[in-house]
Amino acid sequence: MKNSEKNADFTVNGDYLKEKELALMDTESSSASSSQSSLEKGDENVGRGNWSGRLDFLLSCIGYAVGLGNIWRFPYLCYQSGGGAFLIPYVIFLVLCGMPLFFLEISYGQFSSLSPIAIWKISPLFKGVGYGMVIISGIVCVYYNIIITWTIYFLYHSFRAVLPWSTCDNSWNTDKCYIRGESTLTNATANGTIGYNVTQLNTTSLSSVPSVALNLVNGTSNVTKSDLSNKVTASEEFWQNEVLQITEGIEDLGVLRWELLICLAVAWIVVFLCLCKGIKSSGRVVYVTATFPYLVLTILFIRGVTLPGAGAGIYFYLVPEWEKLTTFKVWGDAAVQIFYSVGMAWGGLITMASFNKFNNNCYRDAMIVPLINCGTSVFAGLVIFSVLGFMSYETGVAIDKVVTQGPGLTFVAYPEAVAKLPISPLWAVLFFLMLFTIGLDSQFGMFETMTSAFVDEFPGLLKNRKMLFTALFCFIEFLLGIPCIMQGGIYVLQIMDWYCATFSLMLLSLTECVVIAWIYGADRFYKDIELMIGYQPGVWWKICWKFITPVTITFIWLFSVTQLSPVTYGDYEYPNGAIVFGWMLGLASLLPVPLCAVIAILREKGSLVQRIKKLVRHTEDWGPAVEKHRVRYLQTLQDSQESLDSVVCTPLVDAKAHTASQQS
């Protein structure tokens, strides 16, 4: 890369840069008071806006990265994959892949002040990667708000003296309903363990549980397997028969669930109100939505560890099973969990970082957020398993027959456990409020990715109409979500969750990493970071971006492909047409990559090789958006004798005029 950088197509006009720097100094000194007032009240990037404070960005990133997966997937994976031993591969992949990619994306976004589509001025041939990120965020936004919709529905029903999922005398209950731990359906002796019959989203089967863990249950059930083989818990009947009113399959979507439609409308109205002014409004909201979950988790943890049986649950969660580290699947699951939980390649990190001020210490932020995300996952597991341990103690059911992942944990198992607590409505309200705020934070990042991407790409059309554009997008996403709240909607949601953000996400991330580290150049990217934060980070990150992280992403992708099977929901197998639709969703985010590349090549002039060479280089207007930083950027390139293959020779606002003067 360095050899090509020596062959500059443009050179920086040193006299011009000096004149521009002097002009900037004169302007600053002549209007010191007014500019100081502007910096205090306004933004550094006046045309696009900045976060009002550093905590706005930090909390937004934490809220975006800490999603529902930290609550309903990580604890289950940790339990299933060796307990405390699972933390070893998890932390290893965090260091090798999670933190390097997180640092790369927020540095990338902060330096350019551009969102995922426009940012590919760095290498226009790969602009389709940005479109792919936006498509993934758009699809996930649709069904993520469905999960928030369910949360609102549960929250509404939590404001009752008796929680509706704690009894079997409701209109939706059947004669198969039973309450775990009660003796109304028991025989005299125990000759088996009660099973858990919840259907899950995109889950894997439980692994064998060591006998020492099974012996942690205080007491045994006097209900036989034969008695309960056809029985369903009250919490699952509430979920299946009342919330979902599930049909037999995707062929029969049934009728619209009007109660869920209202909840879905509420969810999108809340999203709009929080994002109607972009980061200026969401930056204030995250002070509540990003911190409230930690308050609730702490309260639930304190309550949980004081319950009988909590110690057994936590032990079951964290006891190391070192032999499982020899299993390939454990390492693969740890890698996949890191990839999804930190939020790389969705475009959200780039978008949020693009609103930072140029000299924000992105390196510090890149260390803080992934570590907080990791700690939150572990802490959430303690909260979940302490309460599940209590339920095991109360009911005599082995913990391994209670624990599950996905909606089965958050909408069946944990609500059932909460229902057995004293003052159960209080704990239910806190729990579902926490889920609501966690879901909103992630939704903020994904939705802002879409709106900012199109506003940056079409500023003349959308810049002054962003609020209207946000409202329109909310309405479109609301309409797209309606099939998911029909009686068979869970089958539609399962397809979207199964296919849209799996193998494609990793390929986009791999492309992004290779383009920045090898085509643009890791050395040059390091100098860009130095321009922002005042120093170059250690060489470790450069090694990761060029070698370790791409190899790790490839491993994760290969593991995901080998694990990918046709979509199912419980025992239900989807028809071929539904599977084809799922693959179309999965490929929708990859198709823009070759499509945009072909279009760009066709529009360029010259031979095929000349076109490709030009398109892999950054465009003339690549660089910092704010004029004073752009002058410094160009001066740095001149001083270090870096190539300016296609770098503009002047600040953005004077580019055309200066080019014309040079030609004359």
N, C-alpha and C positions, 0 to 999 in steps of 0.2 A: 504493500500500500504506500510505503514511504517513497518508492521510486516514482510512482504516478503522481505523488503530491509535489515532487520537485518540478514537474512539467506544468507550470501554472499557465492557464489561459488568460488570466487577468493579473495585474499587479496593482497593489494599493498605491494610490497617489499620496505620498507622504506629506507633501505640502497641503493637500486638501484636508487630510486628517488633522494636521496641526491647526489649520484655520478653523476647522469645525470645533475642535476642542476649545480653542480660545473663544469662539462664539458662544459655546455652551457655558464657559466660565463667566463671560460678560453677562449673559442672560441671567445666570443664577445670582450673580452679585447685584445686578441692577434691580432684581425683583425678589430679594432675599425674604422679605417679610411675607409677600404674597405666596411665594413658592412653599415656604415653611408651613403656612396655613393650609395650602393645598395638600401637602403631604400628610398633614395631621388629619385632615377631614376627608381627603379623597384617596385616589389610588395612584400607584406608580405607573401602571399601565392604564391610562385614562380611557383609551378606546375599548378595552375589554374588561377591565375591573380586576381587583385583587381581593383576597381574603381580608377581612377587617383586622384580623390578628392572627398570630402564629398558631394559637390554640384552635382557631377555627379549622385550619387545615389538619392539624394533628388529630383532633377529635373526629373530624369527618373521615379520615383514613382509618382510624380505629373502628368507628361505627361501620364503615364499609367492609373492612376485613373480617370483623367479628360478626358472623352471620348465624343463621339457624343451624348450619352444619356444626358449629362449635358446641351446640347444645344437644343435637339429636344424632350426630354421627360420630364425633370423636370419642365420647365416653364409651360407646358400644365397641368401636374399633380397638380402643385401648384394652377393654375387658377381653375381647375376643382374641386379640393378637399378642397376648403375653403379659397383660397388666403393665406394671412398671417397666418391664423390659421393652415394651413397645416405644417408650420414650427415647430409647437409644437411636433406632433408625429414624424416628420422627425428627429429632434434633439434628441428626446428620444431614438429612435432606433439607431441613430448614437452612442450614449453613451453606450447603452446596448449591441449592437451587432457589429456595424461597427468598432469602435475604438478597442475594445478588440480583435477581430479577426485579425485586421490589425497588432496590436502589437504582437500577438501570431505568426503570419506567418513570419514577418520580424525577430523576435528574433530567431525563429526556424531555418530559413535559414542562418542567420548570424553566429549562434553558430556552425553549422555543416559544413558550406561552401559546401553544396550540393544542387542540384536541385531536383525537385519534386519526381523523382523516387528513386534515390539513397538515399534520405534523410530518407526513411522508414527503414533504419537500426535501427531506434528508436523502431520499432515494425514490424518486417518483415511480420507478418501475414496480415498486412493491406497495403502491398506494392501496391496492385491494386488501392488504392486511388490515388497514384501518377500517375499511367498510365491513370486513369480517368481524372485527371487534364490536362494531356498532350493531350488527345484525344479531350477534349472540346476546348482547345486553338487551336488545329489544325483545327477543323471544323470551328470555328469562324473566324480564319485567312482567310479561303477561301472566306467567304461572306463579311467580313469586308473590304477586299481589293476591292470588287465590289462597295461598297459605296464610297471608295476613287476613284475608276474608274469614277463613275458618277461625283464626285467633279472635277476631272481633265477635264472631258468633258464640264462641265459648266464653268470652269475657262477658257478654250480655247475660248468658245463662248462669254466670258465677254469682250474680247479685241476687241470690236466693238463700233462704235459711237452710234448705236442703238441696244439695247439688243434684241435678237431674240424672247424672250418670252414676249416682250412688245407690239407686233403688231399682227395683224390678216392677214397680206398679205404675209405669207410665204408658201412654197410649202406643208408643213405638215398641215396647217390650213384647217378647214372645214367651211361650211356655218353656223355651230353652234357656231363658235368662237365669243367671244365678249370681250371687254376691260372694266373691272369693273370701273364704275364711269363716263363713257362716255355716251352721250345722243343719240347715233345713233340708239339704240334699245329700246327707252323708249316710254311709253304712257304718258298721261297727268297727271295722278294722281298716288299717291303711296297707294297701299292697301296691301302691304306685304313687307317682308324683303328678300333680295337676299340670296340665299343659297350658300353653298360652297360644291363643288362636287368632292373633291379630294379623291382618294382611298389611304388608309393608310396601313402601315405595323404594324401588331400586336397591334392595338389600341382599345380603348374603346369609346363608344358613349359619346357625350357631355351631361353633367348634366344640369338640369334646371338652368337658369341664373336669378338672382334677377332683378326686374324691375328697381331698381336704376342704375344698370350697363347698362341696355339697353338704358337708357335715356342719357348716356354720349356721344352718337354719335352726332356730330355737323351737323345737317341737316338730311334730309330723302331722300331716293331714290325715283325717279319718275318712277322706273321700276317695273312692277307688277310681281308677282310670275308666273302667267300664261305665260308672255312673255319669261321668262328665265328658265322655267322648263326643257327645252331641250337644253339649252345653256351651253357652256363650256368656262371657262376663257382662255385667250391666254397663260398664264403660264402653265396651266394644259395640254393644247394641246401640248405645247412644250415638256413637261415631258412625256406624254403618247404616242404621235404620232411620235416625233422626237428622244428623248433619248431612250425610251424603245421600241417603235414600237410594243406595246403590242398586243398579240394574245388573242383569246377567252378563253384559258385555258391551263393547263399544258399538256393536251393531244396533243396540237399543239404547239411545241416549236418554230416552224418557222425556220428562217435561222439565221446564225451567223451575229452579228452586228460588222462589220469590224472596224468601228471607235472606238467602245468600246473595241474591242480586242487590238487595238494599245494602248489605254489608260490603259488597264489592264497590258499590257506588261511594259509600263512606270512605273506603280505603283510598280510592282514587281522588276524592275531594281533598282528603288530608295530604296526599302527595302533592297535589296542585298548590294548595295553600302554602306548603312548606317550600316549594320550588318556584313559585310564581315570579319571584325576583331573583332567581338563580341562586348563586352562592351567598348573596347578601341576606337572603331569608333563611336558607338552609344552614348557613354558618351560625345563626343564632339558635336554631332549633336543636342542633347537635349537642349543645351544652346540656340539654335535658336528655335527649334520646340516646346519646353515647355514654352518659354517666349513670342514668337510671338503672340499666341492667346490672351494673356492678353493685349498686345499693341493694337491689332485690336479691341478687345472688348471695350477697353477704348475709342478708336477713334470713334467707332460706337455708344457708349453710349453718348459721348459728342455731336455727330451729332444728335442722336436720341432725346435727351431731349430738344434740341433747336427747334424741329419741332412742328408745330401746331397739337394739338391732342395727343401729347406724354403723357401729364399728365393724360389724360383719360385712355390711355392704361395701364400705370403703376398702376393707381388706380384700374383698372379692374383686374390686376394681383395680387395685394397685399391686397386689401380690405378684412378684416377678415370676414368670415362667421362662427361664432362660433358654430352654430347649426350642422354643418357638422362633428364636432368632435365626435358626438354621433353615427356616421355611421361607421360600422365595416369595410367597404370597404376602407375608407379613411386611417385608421390605417394600413390595409393590404397593400395598395399601397405605403405608406410611408416606411414600412418595406422592401418591395421588391425593391424599388428604392435604399435604402441604401445598400442592399445586392449586387446589381449589380454595383452600381456606385463606390464603394470603391475598388472592384476588388478581393474579397476573393475567395479562392478555385479554382482559375483559374491556379494557379501555378506561375503566374508572380511575385507576391510579394516575394515568397520564392526564386525564381531564382535571382531576382535583389539583394535581401539581401545577398544571398550566396557569392556575390562578394565584400561585405564590409570587411574592416579590422576588426579583432576580437573585438577590443575595441571601435568600433564606437558606439556612443550613440543612439542605436535603439529606446530607450524609447522616447527620444526627437523627433525623426523622426516620430514615431507612433502618436504623438500628432499633429504634424504640418500638415502632408499630408491630413488626413481626414478632418481637419478643413478648409484647403485651398480648398479641393474638394467641401465641402458644400458651402463655400462662393462663389466659382465659379459658382455653379448652380444657386444661388440666383441672382448673378450679371448678368449672361447670360439671365435670365428671364427679368431683367430690360431692357437690350439691345433689346431683341426680342419684348417685348410688347410696348416699346416706339415707335418703327417703325410701328408695327401693329396698334397702336393708330393713328399714322399719316395717314396710309392708310385708316383707318375707317373715319377719318376727311375728307380726300380728296374725297372719293367715296360715302360717306353717307351710308356705309354698317356697320351694327352693328358688334362690335368687336367679339362677340361670334360666328358670322357667318364666320369669317376670321380665327380665331385661330384653329390650329390642332396640331397633333404631328407626330413624325417620319419623313419619307421622304416628307410627305405632307407639313411639316413646312419648311424644309431646301431646298427643291427643287421645291416648288410651291408657298406657301404663302409668305415666306420672299423674294424670288427673285422678286415676283410680287410687293411687297412693295418697294423694292430697286429700281425697274424700275421707280417709280414715284418720286424719289429724283433727285434734280439737280446733274449733273455730275454722272449719275447712273452707268456707266461702272466702275468708280473708286471704288464705294462702293461694286459693285458686285465682282470685283477682290479681294478686301480686304476680303470680307466675305468668298469666296470660297478658298482663300489661307489659311484662318484661319481653315476652315473645313479640308483642306488637312493636315495641320500640326497636328491638333488634332487627326485625324485618324492615321497618321503615328506613333505618340507617343504610342498609344494603340497597334498598330500593332507590334512595336518594342518589347514590353514586352511579348506579346503572342508568337511571333515567336522565340524569344530568349529562352523562356520556352521549346519549342520543341527541339531546337538544343542542348542546354546545358543539357537537361535531357538525351538525348541519348549519348552525349559525356561523361557525368559522369558515365553512366551505362556501356558503352563499350569504356573505355579510350584507351585501346591498339589498337583498330581498328580506332577510330575516332579522338583522341586527336590531332594528327599532321595533320589531314586532315579536320579541321573544316571549312575552307573556301570553300573547294570543297563540303563538306556536306551541307553547307548553300546554295550554288548555286543549288545543287540537290533538296533540299527541296523547294526552291523558284520555281523551274521549275515544280515540282510535284503539288504544290499548285496552280500555274498558270494554269496547265492543268485541275485541279479539278474545277477551277472557270469558265471555258469556258461555261458550260451549263447555268450559271447564266447571261451570256451576249448575249444569243440568244434572239429572239423576245419574247419568253415566259419565259425567264429566271427569271423574277421577281417572278413567281410562285414557282420556285425551291428555290430561296433565302428565300421566305416567310416560306417555310417548315423548312428550316434550322434554321431560326431565331425563329420560333415558338416552336420547340421541343428540340433543342440540349442543351440549357443552361438554363433550367427551373428547374424542380423538381430534376434532377440529381445533379445539382450544389449544392443545399442545403444539400442533403444527404451526399455528399463528405465532405462538410464543417463541418457538424455535427459529422461525423466519426473522422475527424481530431481533432476537439476540444475535444471529449471524450477520444481519445487515449492519447493525451498529458496531459490533466488535470487529468485523472483517472488511466490510465494504467501506463504511464511513471511517473506521479505524479506531481501535480502543485507545491508542495513544492520543489521537486528536480529541476523542470524547473525554479523556482525562483532563486535557487542557481546558475544555469547556467547563468541566466541573470545577477546576481550579479558579476559573474566572468568576464563578458564582460564589464559592465558599472560601476562597483565599488560599487553598492548599490542595494538593493532590492526595487522595486516599492511598492506603497501602496497596502494594502491587497485587495482593491477594484477589481483589475484585476484578482486576484486569485478567488475571489467569482464569478466574471463574467464567467471565464473559466469553473468553476466546476458546476455552477448552472444556472445563469441568461442567459448567451449566448446560451447554448444548448436548454433551454426552448424557447428562442426567435426564434432560428433557426427552431425549431419544429413548432412553430406558423406560421412562414413565409412559411414553406413547406406545411402545411395543407391549408393555404390560397391559395397558388399557385395551389395546386391540385384541390381545389374546383372551382377555376376560370378557370382551363384549359378546353378548349372545342376543338372540331375538328377544324383544321386549315381552315381559310377562307381568301380570299383576296377581300375586298369590298363585293359585293353581290355574288361573285363566290364561289361555294362550291366544294371542292376537291373530286375526286373519292376515293373510298376505298383503292385502291392500293397506292395512294400518302400518305394517312393518315398512312397506315401501314409502309411505308418507313420513315415517320416522327418519329413514335414511335421507329423504329429501330435505328435512329440517337440518339434519346433521351436516349435509353437504352445502347448505345454503350459505354458510359463513365461509366456506372454502372457495366456492366458485368465483367470487369477486377477485381473488388473487390472480389467477391466470387471465380472467376476462379483462380486468383493468390493465394488466401488463400488455395484452395484445392491442387494446385500444390505444394505449400510450405509444406503442411502437408504430402503429399505423399512422398516428398523427404527426410523428416526428419526421424529419427530413434526413436524407443521407442513406448510405448502405445499411443493411441490417446490423452489422457490427458497430458502425458509427452510432446508430440509434440507441442500441443497448448500452454502449459505453457512456453516452450522454445521460441516459435515463437512470443509470445506477448512481450517478453523481448527484450531489445536492444541487438544488436550483439556485438561481442568482439571489433570491431573497431569503435564503436560509440563514438563521441566526437569531440573536436576541431581538425582541419586538420593540423594546424601548430604545430610543435614539442614543441616549448617552451610553448605554451598555453595548450597543452595536458599534459605536466608535471605538470603545475599548476592545471589543472583540476583533475588529479589523486591525487595530494597532498591534494586538497580540499576535495575530497571524503574520503581520509584516515583520515584527521583531524576531519571531522564531523561524522566519523564512519558510513557513508552511505554504502548501499549495493553496491557491484560490481558484481551483478548477472552474467553478461556476459561481463563486461567491461574488455578490454585488460589491462594487468598489466604493459605494457610498451608503450612508444610512438610508433606510427604506423610503423616507419621505422625499429624498433628493435623488433617488437612483436614476430616474429617467433623465433628469436635467443634466446630471453630471456625466452620464454616458454620452449624451448629445454633445456636450462641450468637448469631451475627449476626441470624439470623431471629427469635429470641426477643426 
